[in-house]
Amino acid sequence: TREELVRVNVFAKEVTELLRKSSNFTIDFTKFIPAYHQVFGRQCRVSSYGVAKLAEVFECIPNTVEVLEVGEERVVMLSQARLVEAVGEQVENVVKQVGRDKGLPLHVLESEYEARVGQKLPMARLNTRDVTEMVDLLHAYVRLGKYDTEEVVTPVDRSYIKSIGRKACL
């Protein structure tokens, strides 16, 4: 029904929020329901979404999560697109906090991210070999440039995009 679709969309946002708070943007399938209850203060009732099983709800939001078999365990993880968004926003925030106007030197990005976010950059999950490649992947959030003689990560200036959006609406 239309109401169930609205609830599924809300659930997708909640799952994203929950996985952003979890270690490495993943959670064991068996721990999902208790974690959901702890974070949101209410039961996760799959019948509210028009399905009978939790796995079926996840199948309804493939753009948000994937459920993978890891050994004998099932793991719920952010989809690649949502992972890029989550890490991009986190890296952008770290760069803004530490680098301010000058940006953040590339060689300290990993250590600053770990210090402020509490986990290592998920380069393997992003299928990137090094920090430079990861920053390129996160181009919607941060850019790599030069300041004096070193490579520096700076946040993307969205004010231009916002002004064009406002003008298009007029």
SULVEN-V396159 format. One record per pair of residues at least 4 apart in sequence whose ideal C-beta (glycine too) atoms are under 7 Angstrom apart, sorted by the first residue. I is the first residue (numbers start at 1). J is the second residue. Records with the same first field share a line. If there is no record, write none. Layout:
I=J + J
//
This chain:
1=50
2=6
3=7
4=8 + 49 + 50
5=9
6=10
7=11 + 48 + 49
8=12 + 49 + 60 + 61
9=13
10=14
11=15 + 49 + 57
12=16 + 61 + 64
13=17
14=18 + 40
15=19 + 61 + 64 + 65
16=20 + 64 + 78 + 82
17=21
18=22 + 35 + 36 + 39
19=25 + 26 + 27 + 77 + 78
20=25 + 86
21=39
22=26 + 27
23=119
24=119 + 122 + 125
25=77 + 78 + 83 + 86 + 122
26=75 + 76 + 77
27=31 + 32 + 35 + 76
28=73 + 75
29=67 + 74 + 75 + 76
31=35
32=36 + 54 + 76
33=37 + 44 + 54
34=38
35=39
36=40 + 44
37=42 + 43 + 44
46=51 + 52 + 53 + 54 + 57
49=57 + 60
51=56 + 57
52=56
54=58
55=59 + 67
56=60
58=65 + 67 + 76
61=65
62=79
63=79 + 81
64=79 + 82
65=76 + 77 + 78 + 79
66=77 + 79
67=74 + 76
68=75 + 77
69=74
70=75
78=82 + 83 + 86
79=83
80=84
81=85
82=86
83=87 + 125 + 126
84=88 + 126 + 137 + 138
85=89
86=90
87=91 + 122 + 126 + 138
88=92 + 138 + 140 + 141
89=93 + 141
90=94 + 117
91=95 + 113 + 138 + 141 + 142
92=96 + 141 + 142 + 155
93=97
94=98 + 112 + 113 + 116 + 117
95=99 + 103 + 104 + 142 + 153 + 154 + 155
96=155
97=116
98=104 + 112
99=103 + 104 + 154
102=147 + 152
103=145 + 147 + 152 + 153 + 154
104=108 + 109 + 112 + 152 + 153
105=150 + 152
106=131 + 132 + 144 + 151 + 152 + 153
108=112
109=113 + 131 + 153
110=114 + 121 + 131
111=115
112=116
113=117 + 121
114=119 + 120
121=131 + 134
122=126
123=128 + 134
126=134 + 137
128=133 + 134 + 137
129=133
131=135
132=136 + 144
133=137
134=138
135=142 + 144 + 153
138=142
139=143
140=156
141=155 + 156
142=153 + 154 + 155 + 156
143=154 + 156
144=151 + 153
145=152 + 154
146=151 + 152
147=152
158=162
159=163
160=164
161=165
162=166
163=167
164=168
165=169
166=170
//
